[in-house]
Amino acid sequence: MIHKRNNPSIAIASVAVAMLLFCSIVSCSREKKEEVEIGFNPDSTYTMKAVDVVTLVSDSGVTRYKVETHEWYMFGEASEPYWYFPKKLHLEKFDSLFRVEASVDADTAYFYQRRKLWKLIGNVRVRSLQGEQFETSVLYWDQNTEKIYSDQFIRITKGEFVNTGQGFESNQALTQYRIFNSAAEIPFDERSSSDSMGVAPPLPPT
């Protein structure tokens, strides 16, 4: 009769090999998990992008704005959610009778959703329902306070006259406004005559 004896060294070696394999598997799975992790910065990662946009925007269920732009980015998960228009913006605001109360053009624009604040930058032109044109480099439009304002050089064309100043503020209908550091009004024909003689217009204050 043959008796088999268990070899303790073989058993220990088998356990050691099994533990090494288990540790190796766990280590590989951890390394793989770390490789697929992707960083996400909500302040610099847009949640939506649209191109060649022409759309109507409502406020409290009423159509108030028309937006035209080449590119529109939405940063909906940012600490302060905002829209970004990097390649020109044309905006029209309608009154209660759906007349164009004001039209706005700018090279670049931001809209901060919580504050309902527009920041318009670069060759900003605003035309009111009364036909006045406002031109500046930076313009703010606060929908909560219903104010439009700027601290930059401003040029306002009204009929045959041009008025300039350093900063202005107005109601959002652009019917009541005041200009800071205002210069004298200049008739169009006089300004055109000066331009035709090669006289450079005065530089805006720095």
Secondary structure, DSSP 8 states (H G I E B T S, - for coil): -------HHHHHHHHHHHHHHHHHHHHHHHHHHHHH-----TTTS-SEEEEEEEEEEEETTEEEEEEEEEEEEEETTSSS-EEEE-S-EEEEEE-TTS-EEEEEEESEEEEETTTTEEEEEEEEEEEETTS-EEEEEEEEEETTTTEEEEEEEEEEEETTEEEEEEEEEEETTSSSEEETT----EEHHHHHHHHHTT--------
